[in-house]
Amino acid sequence: MDHRRDHARRRREKIFKGVVTNSADLKVHYVRVNRFFGQRTSEVKDAINIANSELTIHLHEKICVIYDQNEQEVIGIIQFLPFREMSNKKFKELEEISKYLAEERRFCQEIMGNAFQRSGHMYALGWTAAFHKKYFYATYLPPLHIRDDPIACKELMARLPFREDIENFYISEFGSLSKHFLKIQQEQTRELKVPTLGQLTENKEDDKTGLGSNLTFTFESFSNVPHQDHDVSKTTFFLSVPVFNNGKLACHSEGFDVINGRLLFNDWGIAADLGSCDGAVTVIYFGNKDRHCTLPSQEPSGRFTGLSSSVQISKRLFERVTAYATPESQLGKGKSVASPENLVLEYSKDLVQCFSDFNIIV
């Protein structure tokens, strides 16, 4: 009996070590958990209890794989990567992205209709479903002050090509955690035939290797209640970094004083302390399957904040594709994919009549 159990344990670890691709100098740490059924009278109270428990993960320079040993399913993969361990190239690329997203707040409407959000600010960029007659897909609607300003519209157009660099960076980081789950996500995006985050023109289907249709990002002590995501992604990739308010990466040695901001997997009693890492925290999880939430951070000086982001496939976009798809084409009813440049030009000329629902084109 002991021999069979030991054989099963080695077999499971072999499977998960095959799934997780990590550098030779990174030790893989496993957290074995069983699903628990506790009182549900106060989910937020439960979340705080989890965050204060011994199961909060403060692992640095390691990869942590959380899985259900009963179902033999991966729940999440977490990596803490301190800045001191990053190559100069990766640090520079990450800082370019964090500064870009901080600046992008000027060009994005804040998402105000998220029922789960309790504090902080959330924004989105990329593609969603368009309800304008001419187009099947559309970019997220820029704020009115951008649409009414031709100079600002040109500035926004000049910023669009960098989104491809963002998507490529996220693909690389996703793959460094798990090539297996990256392949699943890319195959889903390809099969759905939707434009991806970094796509500016309609590519051939075989050329699509993107990660998802849109990216959401948060600033300033963002928090939400336990929930399951309303997207259709088979996997979710999450990235969190400490920054100055302008998006420049911030090290603890520079006075970074933000604490907490923990990412919780509520059904599993596990929390990842985002604020404790002097660097980036990357996570792969299954947001529309497992309940999760983010607890608010404390930002004493007001000079620093935590920048978190995730890439996913929009449910609205998925529903439009499946509703209008035909055997011959998934583009649907002859509608075309508009380039972001053309869409922004039309916004600036006020040629698109639309209104806002959850701050996206409807």
N, C-alpha and C positions, 0 to 999 in steps of 0.2 A: 504493500500500500504506500509506504513512504517512498519507494522507488518510483511509483507511478506519479505521485504528487510532485516529486522533484523533477521528473521528466516533463510534466505539464508546465511547471514553472519555467524551466529552461526554454521550452518551446515558445511560451508567451513572450519571454524576454527577447528571444531571437526575432520574433515577428516585429516587436516594437522597435528593436534596434535597426531592423531593416527599413522601417517606416521613417525613422528619424535619422536624417543625415547631419552629422555634426563633425566639427574639426577634431583632430586627434587629441588636442590638448584640453578638450572640453569633456568633463565627466558627465554622463547622463544620470540624472537623479530621478527615481521613480516614486511617485506618491500613489499608494494603493488605497482606494477608498471604496466604500459601499454606499449605495443610495440610502439616505435616511428619511424617515417620515416623522417630523417633529410637529409641534404646534404651529399653526399657520395664522394665529390671531393677529400677529403683527409682523409682516414680512420685513419691514425696515428694522425692527428690533432684532429679528433673527439675523439680518445682515450684519448689524453692528457686532453682535455676539460672535459671528464667524470671524469678522475682521480682528477682533481682540483675542481670538483663540490661538492656540499653538499651531494651528494649521495654516496660519498666514505664512506665505512663502517669501523669504528674504534671500533668495539664492542669487549670488553674483558669480559671473563667469561660469555658469553652468546652464544646461538645458534640463528642464523639468517636464516630464511626461506624466500627465494625470490620466488614468484610465480606470475603467470599471472592470475589476478582475472577474466579476460574475459573468458579465456579458462579453468580456474581452473586446471592449470598445474604447477607443481613445476619446477622452473628454476634452483635453486641451494640451497644448505644447507651449511652454513658456521659456523664453530665454532672456537673461539679464546680460547685457553687453556694455560694460563700462567704457567710457570714452578712451581711457588709457590703453585699452586693448584693441581699439579700432585702428585701421590703417588711415593714413592721412587722406587718401582718396575717398574712403567711405565717410570720414568725418566731414570733409568738404561737401560731398554730395548731399549728406543728410542736412547740413546747415543751409545749403541752397534751398532745399525743399521746405525746411521749417520757416525760413524767412519769406519764401514765396507764399506759403499758406497764411502767415501773419499779414502780409500785404493784401492777400486775396480777400480778406474781410471787407475791404473797401468795395470790392466788385461783386460780392455775394450777398444775397438776402439772408438774414439770419432765419433759421428754422424756428418758428414760434409755435407750431402746432403739434409738437411731439408730446403726447400725453404722458409719457414716462419721465420726462425731464423735470428736475426739481431746482437746479441752479446752473449757473454758467451759461456759455453761449455755444451754439452748434451751427455749422455752415455746411454747404454741400456744393460740389462741382462735378461736372461730367454730364451724363445723358439721362433723360427720363422720357416718359411718354408725352407726345404732343397731341393736343386736341384741335390744333389748327387744321383746317381742311387740306392745306397744301402739303403738310409734312406728317410723317409717321413717327419720327423721333424728334426730340428737341433738347437743347441744352437747358440747364436751370436758368430761370429768369433773372437777369441782373437787376439791381435796385433801380428805381425810377430815376434817381439823380445821375446814374450812369447812362441809362437809355436816352435821357434828354440832353446829354452832353456829347457832341460829336468827338471832341478831343479825348474824353474819357473812354469812349467806345473804341477809338483807335488804339489807345493804351491797352485796353482789354484784349483786343485782337492780337497785339504784339506779344501778349503774355501767354496766349493759348498754346503755342508749340511746346512750351516747357512741360505741359501735362504729359507728354509722351515720355519725357525723362523721369517724371514722377512715377508713372506706371512701371517703367523698366526697373527702377530702383526697388519698388515694392515686390515685383516679380522675383528679383534676385534675393531679397531678404526672405520672402516666402519660401523659395526653393532651398535656402540654407537651413531652414527649420525642417522642411519635409518636402522632398520632391514628389512623394506619393500624393499628398493632399493638393499640392500645386497642380499636378496633372489633372486631378479630379475637377478642380475649379476651372482650369483652362478649357477642358473638354466641355464642361457645362456651358461656358461662355460661347465657345465655338458652335456647339449644337444649337443654341438658342438664336445665334446669328444676330446679335445686337451689337451696336457700336460700343467700343470699350472706352474707358476713361481717357486714354491718351490718343484716341483715334480722331483725326481731323478730316479725313476723307473716307469714302467707302472703299475698303480694301477687298481683294478677293478673299473668299471664305477660307481658303487654305492658308492664307497669310495671317489669320487672326490668332494671336497668341496672348491676348490680353488677359487681365485678371478680373475685371468686373466693369459694370456700367458707370459707377459713380463712386466718389470718395466723400465721406463725411469727416469733419474735423471739429474739435472742441477746444475751448480756451477757458481760463478764469474759473477755476473751482467747479468744473462741470460735474453734475451728479444726476443719477436717475434711479428710479425704483426698480425692484426685481421684475424682469420681463423677458419675453422672447421676441426676437427681432421680427419685423414685418417685411422681410425681404425673402428672396428665393434662393440665395446662395447656399450651396451645399457646405461650404466652409466660409469662415470669416477670418481675415487677416487684420490684426490690430497692432499699431505702433504707437508708443508713447515716449516722449523725450522732454527733458527739462529745458526751458528756454527763458530768455529775457522777454519782456513784453513785445519787443520788436521782432521776435522770432529767432534771434541769435541763440545758438546753443549755450547753455549755462552749466558750468561745473560747480561742484560744491566748494571748490577753492576760491571761486569768484563770489561767494556769499549766498549761493542758492539756498533759500530757506523754506521752500514749499515742502510740507509734510503730508503724509497719508495719501489720499486719492487712490484708494485700493480698488482693484477690479475683483469682483466676487463671482464665484460660480455657486449660486445659492443652493441648488439641489444637491450639491456635493460637499458643502461645508468647507470650501477652499477659497482662499483669497491671495491675490498677488499684490504686494506693496509696491506701487509704481514710484512713489516718492523717495524710496530708500536707495534706489540705484543711481549712481553718478554716471548716467549714460542712458542708453536706449533699452526699452523693454518691448519685446515682440511676442505676440501671442497668436496661435492658431486655435480657434474654437468653433463651435457649431451654434451660432447665435439664435437661429430660429428653431432650435431643438431644445437646448438647455437654458434654463433661466439664469440670468446674470444681471449685474448692476455695477455702478461705479459710485463709491462714497465720495463726498466732497473733500477736497484738500483744504489745508489752511495756508494762506499766503500772507504772512505777517508784514513784510516790507512793502508789498505791492509792486516790487520791481520784477518779480519772476512769476512764472506760471507753468502749468503742465500743458503741453500740446499733445493731444491724442487724436488718432485718425484710424479709420478702417475703410476697407474696400469691399463692396458688395454688388449684387445684381438687383436693380430696382424691381420691386414687385409690380408696380404700375407698368413698367416697360415690359415685363414678362407677360402680364395680362393682355397688353395690347398685341403683342406678337402672337400669342396663342389664340386670341380672339379673331384675328384677321389673317392668320397664316393659311396658305393654300399648299397643295402638294407640290406645285411648281415653284413657289417662292415664299419665303418667310417674311418678305418685306410687306406683303399684304396690299391688295386692292390697288396696285399701281402707284402707291405713295412712295415718295423718294426720301432718301436720307440727306438732310441738309447739313452742309458743313458749318461748324461753329462760326466761321468768319461771316458767312452769308446771313446766318441768324442774327448775329450782333448788328450787322449793317441794317437789317430790317427792323430790329428793335430801335435803332437810332433814328430811323425815318418814320417810326410809329406806324409801320405797315401791318404789324401783327396785333390783332385784337385778342386779348386774353385776360384772364383774371387769376388771382392767386388762391391756391388751396394748399396749405402746408408750405407756402412760399415756393411752389414750383409751378411750371406751366401746366394749366389744365384746360 
